[in-house]
Amino acid sequence: MTTAADYAEKIPNNVKLQEDRRLQRALEAWQPNFLSWWDTMGPALPTRDVYLRTAISVDRDGWAVFDHVPMRDYRWGIFLADRDPDRRIAFGQHKGDAAWQQVPGEYRASLQRLIVIQGDTEPASVEQQRNLGATAPSLYDLRNLFQVNVEEGRHLWAMVYLLQAHFGRDGREEAELLLHRHSGSQEAPRILGAFNEETPDWLSFFMFTYFTDRDGKYQLGTLKESAFDPLARTCAFMLKEESHHMFVGLTGAQRVVERTAQLMREHNTDDVIPYGAIPLSVIQKYLNFHFSVSLDLFGGETSTNVGNYFTAGLKGRWAEERRKDDHQLTDTSIMVDALIDGQIGQTEVPALLGLNADLRREYIADCQNGVDRWNATLTSAGLPHRLKLPHVAFNRHVGAFADIRATPEGELLSAAEWEAQKYEWLPSPVDRTYVRSLMQPVYERGKLAAWIAPPRNGINGKPLDYEYVHLA
């Protein structure tokens, strides 16, 4: 039976918060700090209300209820997918045991660290995107930005709930630090590098939500397998909302490609700058940057820590229960990317050490699906041009290829060659300045900026000219 949120509560939730008064007080004490963070670090564009999707329960009918809502009053509810009382651990040395409802003492520090790292990415995304409302290409896109923002805020609440419910004073301190660190801060930056990068324009936003939020999908997918049942259930529900973020990136970038292709064909030229659009060469550079930065989020190709997480049952593989092996991996191996005698290659390592590489491969294959869709748009326009994912060694700062420089085709370069040529493949200051120059807001109903094509459909059956956002 699905447990709905009690909307009479100060903190809507489906975790029976009212039965734990200590935890309820702790979260209610954290709530004003969260709202203060939202006011200072959340969306900067003043709005009266936004046509938002709000979850009231985790079932099909309840997790997507639409209405105009003031963003500050969004119901940030804490949601866990419904508990399966018969759930068993699917992997590692505890395979077959009942899933844990409490944190085992020997895994306390490791689980807390996993939750903190995931939790830190959620407010970071909001901070990176806070100024984008001022340059929205349409009310439709503005609404999608704000939907992503409030859901990242809700995901922060979900992680803070786990910290405060299961990790005592340490958890409460970590919950405060999640609001103390800020994206790009010199004194207290976010934990992961990609979440300290700027998101200064909408092409960056679409690439971020396609590539970097897709990393989030795969990280949540591994935590959804966790033997710690509250974490698994939390991530299972978060994945429902994460799919919208990737949809925004997929379709947003596709609409940019579509508009560029339309102008290329109309004017028989690759140079669409005179017509106020973004050249395919620049779109490719943004793709190269965001894909390579997102690859770094998976960590090194080999990791003893991740192998230990798997063995302990803390973090599984993507689609763990569909894997056709023993789910313990003590006697198997995997090929991982490596630098061998100064050349890009692969080497064989124990499967437990190569779990990051396993997850990265799943991610890359998924990323390719979207690039194929963007290329289908070019095909439909009758153009021979194609976008492509760069080589895994390109522009890497973590892992086996961190100390080398390679072209998008995987050809090794000297440091001097890289410096001389890098802006052939990555957005240059000139590219970024041009893209930013296009970022003029369009707030009129049904209208949109000239550099992007209209969406195929509105939101929740509404027309494109619906007033998705009421500005203040």
Buried (B, 14 or more C-beta within 10 A) or exposed (E): EEBBBBEEBEBBBBBEBBEBEEBBEBBEEBBEBBBEBBEEBBBEBEBEBBBBBBBBBBBEEBBBBBEEBEBEEBBBBBBBBBBEEEBEBBBBEBBEEEBBEEBBEEBBEBBBBBBBBBBBBBBBBBBBBBBBBEBBBBBBBBBBBBBBBBBBBBBBBBBBBBBBBBBBEEBBEBBEBBBEBBBEEEEEBBBBEBBBBEBBBBBBBBBBBBBBBBBBBBBBBBBBBBBBBBBBBBBBBBBBBBEBBBBBBBBBBBBBBBBBBBBBEEEEEEEBBEBBBBBBEBBBBBBBBBBBBBBBBBBBBBBEBBBBBBBBBBBBBBEBEEBEEEBBBEEEEBBBBBBEEEEBEBBEBBBBBBBBBBBBBBBBEBBEEBBEBBBEBBEEBEBEBEBBBBBBBBBBEBBBBEEBBBBBEEEBBEEEEBEEEBEEBBBBEEBBEBBBEBBBBBBEBBEBBEBBBBBEEBBEEBEBBBBBBEBE
